[in-house]
């Protein structure tokens, strides 16, 4: 059995190499950097293994990576990768905005080593969506979240209802014509 190092226990080093060098923390920086690279490789492998050319099973791809590296490191690596693809339309605006909320120091030569760049950016976007969703499932719902979801569900329900129920007073045959595309014609049977 191949036992991987306990990457989850290695803290994410959130400063540049220059800062680490000035403060005698290069060993912490290097350990974190190695874990970041391993996380990047695990994300790419999970995406490749769970994409058959037509479908991507993000629900199967994300949890093992999160278990191995933890949310903080996975989010750090994903945010670094999404920020570098700011120009790419295959990554959603929501994920780009989310990536800007994760603090990743500008350390270009070091950050380039853990860019998730050997997979399609659209699949990376789906991976980010699922990782963020998994994280939200670990958090308790707030009253404001419940109210927002109820409001959203009501709006969808109301929109769907307006398409199937006549908005003005009408007789059934007229309603049937508008709903079903015209009057029903009787066909002759021989």
Number of C-alpha atoms within 10 A of each C-alpha: 3 4 5 8 11 10 20 17 11 18 14 19 20 14 14 17 20 13 13 17 12 9 9 11 14 17 11 16 22 14 15 19 20 16 25 25 18 17 26 24 18 21 25 21 15 20 24 17 13 16 14 10 7 5 9 17 17 20 15 14 23 24 15 14 21 21 12 18 21 17 17 14 24 26 21 19 24 26 25 23 22 26 20 17 16 16 10 14 10 15 21 17 12 10 20 20 14 16 23 13 10 16 13 18 13 11 12 9 8 12 19 14 14 21 23 24 17 14 13 13 18 14 20 23 19 21 23 24 17 19 22 16 12 16 12 11 9 8 8 8 10 9 9 9 11 11 11 12 12 12 12 12 12 12 12 11 11 11 11 11 12 10 10 11 10 16 10 7 7 10 9 10 12 13 19 15 12 13 13 10 9 12 12 10 6 6 6 5 4 3
